[in-house]
Amino acid sequence: MNRLIFTFLAFLSSVVSVNAGDETYVKGARLDDYMRLQSKNSPHARYYYGEDKGNNFLDLYVPAEIDEKKSAVVVIHGGCWDSEYEGFAQAGDVVDYFLGKGYVVFNLEYTAADIGGGYPKTYDDVSNALLKVSSVLEDKKLSNSGISLIGHSAGGHLAVWAASGGTESHTEEYLEKVKIKQAVGLGAILDLGLAEEACPNIARFGGVGRIAGANMALTSPILMGNNSPVKLVNGSKDSIAPPKYAEAYSRKRNSGSVSYRVVPDATHYDLMTSKSGVLDIVLDMMRSK
């Protein structure tokens, strides 16, 4: 009986419910919960931005009423740069949340490091994808308020990278045409010097060198100046990208354009689900100056 009671209490400690108004937020998501996430909406269109149609594409979601004053949201999934953890489908709950709030949303797929990505391919993918987004927004008159990037984990690294650096990291065309309003990192891995600590799996396909390239100053956001506001959200129970990652980035950048929030009891995977209440926090941060 004592063992039964202990097991029940351990379960309760792993799943935390928080009442907020009329909603009940549930925290404690694990990897298997994350892997089951998917969008309940069908995309309006799919756009390809490269020759590899299996990995170089964007799905576009358009709300019933378009408000051009709202920035377009581009979701960049995580997965520790590893196709084994997928990520594109699992970004679906974030897509649905922002679509429901009236945002035009793009879900971005890119080449993972274990299947031919890493440096420079993955970075080229993100750059080319955002050039495509900019073109679609202009052609379809979907938004005139720039792009809000939302990236999770390794996708957070890519989102903040995309909003940082100059001609040493990006083409002149990219810097001219891609108007990033802000970059949001959810459990983002911002210092590639810690990439193997956060994601030991990358040792399987070349380690940090495969992700960062020879010059980390061109690929690791903590070493790059940000061109747009960076907003970071971390869970207090995130064992992959703990709050210290955001704190270190904020200290290093020492900029009024960097802000971060730590969500009590949230895990790495809670950051990608509306059930946890984290996306409400993200929306509030995005709306703030």
C-alpha positions in Angstrom: 0.0 0.0 0.0 2.8 2.4 0.9 4.5 1.8 -2.5 1.1 2.4 -4.2 0.7 5.7 -2.4 4.3 6.8 -3.3 3.8 5.9 -7.0 0.6 8.0 -7.1 2.3 11.0 -5.4 5.2 10.7 -7.9 2.7 10.9 -10.7 1.0 14.0 -9.3 4.4 15.7 -9.0 5.1 15.1 -12.6 1.8 16.6 -13.9 1.1 20.1 -12.6 -2.3 21.7 -13.2 -2.7 25.5 -13.0 -6.0 27.3 -13.1 -5.9 30.6 -15.2 -9.3 32.1 -15.5 -11.6 29.6 -17.0 -8.8 27.4 -18.3 -6.8 24.7 -16.7 -3.2 24.5 -17.9 -1.4 21.1 -17.6 2.4 20.9 -17.4 4.7 17.9 -17.3 4.8 17.0 -21.0 7.4 14.3 -21.9 9.0 13.3 -25.2 6.2 10.8 -26.0 3.6 13.5 -25.4 5.5 15.9 -27.8 5.8 13.2 -30.5 2.0 12.9 -30.6 1.4 16.6 -31.3 0.1 17.7 -34.7 -2.0 20.4 -36.3 -5.8 20.0 -36.5 -5.9 22.3 -39.5 -5.0 21.7 -43.2 -2.5 24.1 -44.8 -3.8 26.6 -47.3 -0.8 26.0 -49.5 2.7 24.4 -49.6 5.7 26.3 -51.0 9.0 24.8 -51.9 12.2 26.9 -51.5 14.8 24.4 -52.7 15.4 21.4 -54.9 14.9 18.8 -52.1 11.1 18.6 -52.0 11.3 16.2 -49.0 12.9 18.8 -46.8 12.8 22.3 -48.4 9.2 23.4 -48.0 6.8 25.6 -46.0 3.2 25.0 -45.2 1.1 28.2 -45.1 -1.9 28.6 -42.9 -4.2 31.6 -43.4 -6.9 32.8 -40.9 -10.5 33.5 -41.9 -9.8 37.2 -41.6 -6.4 38.6 -42.6 -5.0 41.5 -40.6 -2.0 42.9 -42.4 -1.0 44.8 -39.3 -0.1 41.5 -37.6 3.3 40.1 -38.4 3.4 36.7 -40.1 4.5 33.9 -37.8 7.1 31.4 -39.0 7.5 28.3 -36.8 10.9 26.6 -36.8 10.8 23.2 -35.2 13.4 21.6 -33.0 14.6 18.1 -32.6 18.3 18.5 -31.7 19.1 19.0 -35.4 18.2 15.2 -35.8 15.6 13.8 -38.1 15.0 11.0 -35.6 13.1 13.4 -33.4 11.1 14.8 -36.4 9.6 18.2 -35.3 7.7 19.5 -38.3 4.4 17.7 -37.5 5.0 18.3 -33.8 5.0 22.1 -34.4 1.3 21.8 -35.3 -0.1 22.9 -31.9 1.9 26.1 -32.1 0.6 26.6 -35.7 -3.0 26.1 -34.6 -2.6 28.4 -31.6 -1.4 31.4 -33.6 -3.7 30.7 -36.5 -6.6 30.8 -34.0 -5.3 34.2 -32.8 -5.6 35.6 -36.4 -2.0 35.3 -37.5 -0.8 34.1 -40.9 1.4 31.2 -40.0 4.2 29.3 -41.9 5.5 26.0 -40.7 9.1 25.6 -41.9 10.8 22.3 -42.7 14.6 22.1 -43.2 17.3 19.6 -43.7 18.4 18.0 -40.4 22.1 17.5 -39.7 22.0 13.7 -39.8 20.6 13.6 -43.3 22.9 16.1 -45.1 22.2 19.2 -43.1 24.3 21.0 -40.5 26.7 23.8 -41.6 26.2 25.3 -44.1 23.1 23.4 -45.5 20.7 23.9 -42.7 21.5 27.6 -42.5 21.0 28.0 -46.2 17.7 26.3 -45.9 16.4 28.7 -43.3 17.7 31.7 -45.2 16.1 30.5 -48.5 12.9 29.6 -46.7 12.6 33.1 -45.2 13.2 34.7 -48.6 10.4 32.6 -49.9 8.1 33.7 -47.0 8.9 37.4 -47.7 8.0 36.9 -51.3 4.7 35.1 -50.6 3.7 37.8 -48.0 4.3 40.5 -50.6 2.7 38.7 -53.5 -0.4 37.6 -51.6 -0.7 40.8 -49.5 -0.9 38.7 -46.3 1.1 41.0 -43.9 3.0 44.3 -44.1 4.3 44.0 -40.5 7.3 41.7 -40.9 8.0 38.3 -39.6 7.9 36.9 -36.1 10.1 33.8 -35.8 9.2 31.2 -33.2 11.7 28.4 -32.8 11.9 25.5 -30.3 15.1 24.0 -29.1 17.4 23.6 -32.1 14.8 25.6 -34.0 15.2 28.3 -31.4 18.9 28.4 -32.3 18.0 28.8 -35.9 15.4 31.5 -35.3 17.7 33.7 -33.2 20.6 33.0 -35.7 18.3 34.2 -38.5 17.7 37.5 -36.6 21.4 38.0 -35.9 24.6 38.8 -37.8 25.5 40.7 -40.9 27.0 40.0 -44.3 29.5 37.6 -42.7 26.5 35.3 -41.9 23.9 36.3 -44.5 23.6 37.4 -48.1 22.9 41.0 -49.0 19.6 39.8 -50.6 18.6 38.2 -47.3 19.4 41.3 -45.2 17.6 43.5 -47.6 14.4 41.5 -48.1 13.8 39.5 -44.9 12.2 41.8 -42.4 12.3 40.1 -39.0 10.2 41.8 -36.4 11.3 39.6 -33.5 12.7 36.2 -32.8 11.2 34.0 -30.1 13.2 31.1 -28.7 11.4 28.4 -26.8 14.0 26.4 -24.8 16.5 27.7 -27.4 20.0 26.4 -27.6 21.8 29.7 -28.1 25.4 28.8 -27.4 26.7 26.1 -29.7 29.5 25.5 -27.4 26.9 23.7 -25.2 25.2 21.9 -28.1 26.6 18.5 -27.2 25.5 19.0 -23.5 22.0 19.8 -24.6 21.8 17.2 -27.4 24.3 14.3 -26.9 22.7 12.7 -30.0 24.7 14.9 -32.3 27.8 12.9 -31.5 26.3 10.3 -33.8 26.7 12.6 -36.9 29.8 14.7 -36.3 29.1 16.6 -33.1 29.1 20.3 -32.7 31.4 20.8 -35.7 28.7 19.4 -38.0 26.3 22.0 -36.5 28.5 25.0 -36.1 31.0 24.8 -38.9 34.6 26.0 -38.5 33.8 29.5 -37.2 31.2 29.5 -34.4 31.1 33.3 -34.5 29.0 32.9 -37.7 26.5 30.4 -36.3 26.3 30.6 -32.5 23.8 33.3 -31.5 25.5 34.1 -28.3 28.5 35.3 -30.3 26.5 37.3 -32.8 24.8 40.7 -32.5 21.0 40.5 -32.8 19.4 42.7 -35.4 15.8 42.3 -34.0 14.3 41.9 -30.5 15.0 38.4 -29.1 12.4 37.0 -26.6 13.2 33.8 -24.8 10.9 31.5 -22.8 12.3 28.6 -20.8 10.8 26.0 -18.5 12.1 25.7 -14.9 12.1 21.9 -15.4 13.7 21.9 -18.8 16.6 19.4 -18.7 17.6 20.0 -22.3 17.8 23.8 -22.5 17.5 25.0 -18.9 16.9 28.7 -18.0 20.6 29.3 -17.6 20.9 29.2 -21.4 18.7 32.3 -21.8 20.3 34.0 -18.8 23.8 33.6 -20.3 22.6 34.9 -23.6 21.0 37.9 -22.0 24.1 38.8 -20.1 26.4 38.3 -23.1 24.3 40.4 -25.4 23.7 43.0 -22.6 21.0 44.6 -24.7 17.6 46.1 -24.0 16.4 44.2 -27.0 16.6 40.8 -25.2 14.0 39.6 -22.7 13.3 36.2 -21.2 10.7 34.5 -19.0 11.0 31.3 -17.0 7.8 29.3 -16.7 7.5 27.5 -13.4 7.2 23.7 -13.6 7.4 23.7 -17.4 9.4 21.0 -19.2 11.1 21.3 -22.6 8.1 19.8 -24.3 5.5 22.0 -22.5 6.9 24.9 -24.5 5.3 23.5 -27.7 1.8 22.8 -26.4 -1.1 25.2 -25.7 -2.2 23.0 -22.8 0.6 24.3 -20.7 -0.3 27.9 -21.0 3.2 28.7 -22.3 1.9 30.0 -25.7 -0.2 32.6 -23.9 3.0 33.9 -22.4 4.7 33.9 -25.8 1.8 35.9 -27.3 2.0 38.4 -24.5 5.7 38.8 -25.0 5.3 39.2 -28.8 2.7 42.0 -28.3 4.9 43.9 -25.9 7.5 46.4 -27.0 
